[in-house]
Amino acid sequence: MERYEGVKFRAIKVPGEIPASCAFRLLSMDAALKGLISTSANEGNLSVRCGGGFVIKGAGSRLTLMKRDDISHVLSANENDFSLSYSGALPSSESFMHHLIYRVVPASAILHFHDAPLLSKKLSFPSVPKLPYGSPELAKAVSSKAKAGKIVLMEGHGSVIWAEKEGELIPLLKSIL
């Protein structure tokens, strides 16, 4: 695995409150992941569509253990200068990937996680080659494969799962574990 060095996009913090309903939805899904996936440190991220943007786990916080202060609300993204405008916590390093997936498929929720037992399985899902985490290249590669299916494997970097309805994400995860 590549050594984590922080977010690679330009982060533009703007004033604003995270909508309570969006925070509740994200925290509920995060709690439902406990016991299903194995994470350590700040590996992985979870997001749900929220208005014209999405809420996502903040950089450096831990998946399955999120608190209200760990949430970021990504309001907009600029693909030309690789920047995100957000309120709340600094967004996860893979927020740009989530943005691009939301742009190309009708996802309501997206989960990216690193799970060694799952990655060791020989799964036949669309995959992308090893690319630097948090890079525009990885974001573009994964979002292009997301059009082909709801599960994308990333060589050496985990997997991404997306669902059209939030309630479908956990059952989809369970089906591949």
Secondary structure, 3 states (H helix, E strand, C coil): CCCCCCCCCEEEECCCCCCHHHHHHHHHHHHHHCCCCCCCCCCCEEEEEECCEEEEEECCCCCCCCCHHHEEEEEEEECCCCEEEEEECCECCCHHHHHHHHHHCCCCEEEEECCHHHHHCCCCCCEECCCCCCCHHHHHHHHHHHCCCCEEEECCCEEEEEECCHHHHHHHHHHHC
